[in-house]
Amino acid sequence: MSKTHNNLSRRKFLGITTAAAFSIIPWREGHSNGSLMQNTVKPDSKFGGVQVGAITYSWRSMPGAPEDIIRYCRQTGISSIELMGDVAEKYAGLPAGKDDSEARRNWRLNAPISKFKELRKMFNDAGINIHIAKFSPANWTEAEIDYSFKAAKALGAVGVCNEIGEDACKKMGPIAKSNGMYAIFHNHLQPGELGWSFDKFLDYSTANMLNFDAGHYYGATGLNPTGIIEKLHSRMISIHLKDKTGPKDNPANTNMSWGKGSTPIKDILLLLKENKWPIHADIELEYPVPDGSDAVAEVRKCVDYCRNILS
C-alpha cells in the first residue's frame, strides 16, 4: 500500500527546526500554592486554525501528577489536553482502593468541587486548556456520573469521556444534558464489525458526541477516516490521532511511529483545516517508546509532525 499520502520527508519529520524549538520551554522546579512558571512563554499548539493536543494517557509510562503533566505540555508545546480522570481525582483527594468501593463512592458524592477549580487554574495559568475529562464513569451510580460532569465543568471541560457502548450511551447522555455538557464516546475497533454504525449511539441523546479514534477506525476498516469525519463532524468533539497499519497490511492493525504506518493523518488534519471545524486533534501515543527516548520526546515528534502539515 502506498504511503505517499501520509509520509513526510525524513528530514522534515525528524529535523529539529526553528519552529519546533520554541516548544522546549525551560522548567523551573518548585512552586507555591499551585502557581507554576511565571514570566515564561506559554505553549501554543494551534496550527493553521486546528487545535492540536494530547490525551494525557500518552504519558502513562511517566510520573502523572498535575505538575508532571504541566511540565510535559510545556516540553512538547501542547496547549490543550484530554485529562485522564484519575489525575484530577487523586489531586482532589480520592481515597485509595478499588474504584467501586464504598469509600470512593461516598467521596465522590461529597467531593470538593473547589479542588477541581483549583486544578483548572493551575493548568490555565500555565497556558493549558482541559477540554475533555476522561472519568469513564458509565459503570458508576447515576449520582456519581452526575458528580463526574460537575467535576469536569469545574475543570473547564466541555464534557466527560467514556468508551462507547449501548448502556453507556443510554445512561450518560441524559445526565450530560441536565448538566449542560456532553457525553463523549471513544471507539476502539468496533467500526470493523459487520453492521456497525455510530448513528444509533448518537441517537440516544443530543448530548452524545464522539471522541473519534481515527487510528483505531483505520486499523479496523482500512478506510480513510475522512469519510466518516465528513459525515459526523457536527457530532465530534475530538479526534484521536495515531499512525497504524491497516487490516490488510503486514503487520496488520499495528501501532507505528508516526510516518511509518499508513493511517492518512495528513488527510485528516488538512480536512479539519480546510473546513475550519472546531474539532480537537489529540495525539494518543500508543506505539512502543524506542530505547533511549521517552514519551515526552515521542509526543513532541508527533506535535512537530502535525505542525509541519498544518503550518
C-alpha positions in Angstrom: 0.0 0.0 0.0 1.4 3.4 -1.0 2.2 5.8 1.9 2.9 8.9 -0.1 -0.4 10.5 1.0 0.8 10.2 4.7 4.6 10.4 4.9 6.6 13.5 5.3 10.2 13.5 4.3 12.6 12.0 6.8 14.4 15.3 7.0 11.3 17.4 7.6 9.9 15.0 10.2 13.0 14.3 12.2 14.8 17.6 11.8 14.9 19.9 14.8 13.7 23.1 13.2 13.5 26.6 14.5 9.7 26.3 14.5 9.9 23.3 16.8 12.5 24.8 19.1 10.0 27.1 20.8 8.1 24.1 22.2 11.0 23.3 24.5 10.3 25.7 27.4 12.7 25.6 30.4 11.0 24.2 33.5 11.7 25.7 36.9 11.2 23.2 39.7 9.3 24.4 42.7 6.1 26.3 43.0 3.8 27.6 45.7 0.0 27.5 46.1 -0.3 25.8 42.7 1.4 28.7 40.9 3.6 27.4 38.1 6.2 29.1 35.9 5.8 32.8 35.9 7.1 35.1 33.1 7.6 32.3 30.6 6.3 31.8 27.1 3.1 29.7 27.2 2.6 26.7 24.9 0.6 27.1 21.8 -0.3 24.0 19.7 -3.0 25.6 17.4 -1.6 25.3 13.9 -3.4 26.6 10.8 -6.5 27.0 12.9 -6.5 23.4 14.1 -6.2 22.8 17.8 -3.7 20.0 18.3 -3.4 18.5 21.7 -2.9 15.2 23.5 -4.7 12.8 25.8 -2.6 12.6 29.0 -2.7 8.8 28.7 0.1 9.3 26.2 2.4 9.9 29.3 1.2 6.8 31.2 4.8 5.5 31.4 5.9 8.5 33.3 5.0 10.2 36.6 1.5 11.6 36.3 0.9 14.3 39.0 -0.6 17.5 37.7 2.8 19.2 37.9 4.3 16.5 35.8 1.6 16.8 33.1 2.1 20.6 33.0 5.8 20.1 32.6 5.2 17.6 29.7 2.9 20.0 28.0 5.5 22.8 28.2 8.2 20.5 26.9 6.1 19.4 23.9 4.4 22.8 23.3 0.9 21.4 23.9 -1.8 23.8 25.0 -4.8 21.6 25.1 -5.4 18.2 26.7 -7.9 15.4 27.4 -7.2 14.8 31.0 -7.4 11.3 32.5 -9.8 11.4 35.4 -7.5 9.6 37.8 -5.1 12.6 37.7 -7.9 15.0 38.7 -9.5 12.8 41.3 -6.2 12.0 43.1 -5.4 15.7 43.2 -8.8 16.3 44.7 -8.3 13.7 47.4 -9.9 10.5 46.2 -9.1 7.7 48.7 -7.1 4.7 47.6 -8.8 1.5 46.9 -11.0 -0.3 44.3 -13.0 2.0 42.1 -16.3 0.6 43.1 -15.5 0.7 46.9 -18.0 2.4 49.3 -15.3 4.8 50.4 -14.7 6.0 46.9 -18.4 6.2 46.1 -19.1 8.2 49.3 -16.2 10.5 48.5 -17.5 11.3 45.0 -20.9 12.1 46.4 -19.3 14.7 48.6 -16.3 15.7 46.5 -14.8 19.1 47.0 -15.6 20.7 43.6 -13.3 23.6 44.6 -10.3 21.3 44.2 -11.2 20.8 40.5 -11.5 24.6 40.1 -8.1 24.9 41.7 -6.6 22.3 39.3 -8.1 24.1 36.3 -6.4 27.3 37.4 -3.1 25.5 37.7 -3.4 24.3 34.1 -4.8 27.6 32.7 -2.1 29.7 34.4 0.4 27.5 32.5 -1.4 28.2 29.2 -3.1 24.7 29.0 -6.8 24.1 28.5 -8.5 20.9 29.7 -11.2 20.4 27.0 -12.3 16.8 28.0 -12.2 14.9 31.3 -11.9 11.1 30.8 -13.6 9.9 34.0 -15.0 6.8 32.3 -18.0 6.7 34.7 -20.5 4.6 32.9 -20.4 1.8 35.5 -20.8 4.2 38.4 -24.1 5.1 40.0 -26.2 7.9 38.4 -25.3 10.2 41.3 -21.6 9.5 40.7 -22.0 10.1 37.0 -23.7 13.4 37.8 -20.6 14.3 40.0 -18.3 13.5 37.1 -20.0 16.1 34.9 -19.9 18.7 37.7 -16.2 18.0 38.3 -15.5 18.2 34.5 -17.3 21.5 34.3 -15.1 22.8 37.2 -12.1 21.7 35.2 -13.2 23.8 32.2 -14.0 20.7 30.1 -17.0 20.6 27.7 -17.8 17.0 28.7 -16.9 13.6 30.1 -15.4 10.8 28.0 -16.2 7.1 28.2 -15.7 4.1 25.9 -18.6 3.7 23.5 -21.3 1.2 24.3 -25.0 1.0 24.3 -25.5 1.1 28.1 -23.0 3.9 28.5 -24.7 6.0 25.7 -28.2 5.4 27.1 -27.1 6.2 30.7 -24.7 9.2 30.3 -26.5 11.2 27.6 -29.4 12.4 29.8 -27.1 13.2 32.7 -24.8 15.2 30.5 -27.7 17.1 29.1 -29.0 18.0 32.5 -25.6 19.5 33.3 -25.4 21.4 30.0 -22.5 19.3 28.9 -21.6 16.5 26.5 -21.2 12.7 27.0 -18.2 12.0 24.7 -17.6 8.4 23.5 -14.4 6.8 22.3 -14.2 3.9 19.8 -11.7 1.1 19.5 -12.0 -1.5 16.7 -15.8 -1.7 16.7 -16.2 0.0 13.3 -14.7 -3.1 11.7 -17.6 -5.2 12.9 -20.3 -6.2 10.4 -23.2 -3.7 10.6 -21.5 -1.3 12.9 -22.9 2.3 13.0 -22.2 5.3 15.2 -25.6 6.6 14.5 -27.6 4.5 17.0 -25.3 5.6 19.8 -25.6 9.2 18.9 -29.4 8.9 18.6 -29.8 8.1 22.3 -29.3 11.7 23.2 -28.5 15.1 21.5 -25.8 15.4 24.2 -24.0 12.3 23.0 -20.9 13.2 21.0 -17.8 11.4 19.7 -14.2 11.2 20.7 -13.4 9.6 17.3 -10.3 7.4 17.3 -9.2 7.7 13.6 -6.3 5.3 14.1 -8.4 2.5 15.5 -11.0 3.2 12.8 -8.4 2.8 10.1 -6.7 -0.2 11.7 -10.1 -2.0 11.8 -11.5 -1.0 8.5 -8.7 0.2 6.2 -11.0 3.1 5.2 -9.8 6.7 5.0 -11.3 8.2 8.2 -12.1 11.5 6.3 -15.3 9.9 5.0 -16.8 9.3 8.5 -15.4 12.7 9.7 -17.2 14.5 6.9 -20.4 12.7 7.7 -20.4 13.1 11.5 -18.2 16.2 12.0 -21.0 18.0 13.8 -21.1 15.2 16.4 -17.3 15.1 17.0 -15.7 16.9 19.9 -12.2 15.5 19.2 -10.3 13.0 17.1 -7.6 10.8 18.4 -4.6 10.7 16.1 -2.2 7.7 15.9 -0.4 6.0 13.0 -1.4 2.4 12.4 -1.3 -0.1 9.6 -4.5 -1.3 8.0 -6.2 -4.6 8.4 -4.6 -6.0 5.2 -1.1 -4.7 5.8 1.7 -6.9 7.2 1.8 -6.5 10.2 -1.9 -5.7 10.3 -3.6 -3.1 12.6 -0.4 -2.2 14.4 0.7 1.0 16.1 3.7 2.5 14.4 6.0 5.5 14.9 4.3 8.4 13.0 5.2 8.3 9.3 5.9 4.6 9.4 2.2 3.4 9.3 -0.4 4.0 6.7 -3.1 6.0 8.5 -3.8 9.1 6.5 -3.0 11.6 9.3 -2.3 14.3 6.7 -5.7 14.0 5.0 -7.4 14.2 8.4 -5.6 17.4 9.5 -6.0 19.1 6.2 -9.7 18.3 6.2 -10.1 20.0 9.6 -8.0 23.0 8.4 -9.9 23.4 5.2 -13.4 23.2 6.8 -12.5 25.1 10.0 -14.4 22.6 12.0 -13.9 23.1 15.8 -12.7 19.6 16.4 -9.7 19.0 18.5 -7.0 16.8 17.1 -5.5 14.9 20.0 -2.3 12.9 19.9 -2.6 9.5 21.6 0.9 7.9 21.9 0.4 4.1 21.6 3.4 2.9 19.7 6.3 1.5 21.8 8.7 4.2 23.0 12.1 3.5 21.4 15.2 2.7 23.5 16.9 5.9 24.6 13.7 8.0 24.3 10.7 8.7 26.5 7.0 9.5 26.0 7.6 13.3 26.1 10.2 13.2 23.3 7.9 10.9 21.2 4.8 13.2 21.7 6.9 16.1 20.7 7.8 14.3 17.4 4.0 13.9 16.9 3.4 17.6 17.6 6.1 18.5 15.1 4.6 16.1 12.5 1.2 17.9 12.9 2.8 21.4 12.8 4.7 20.6 9.5 1.4 19.6 7.9 -0.7 22.5 9.1 1.7 25.4 9.1 
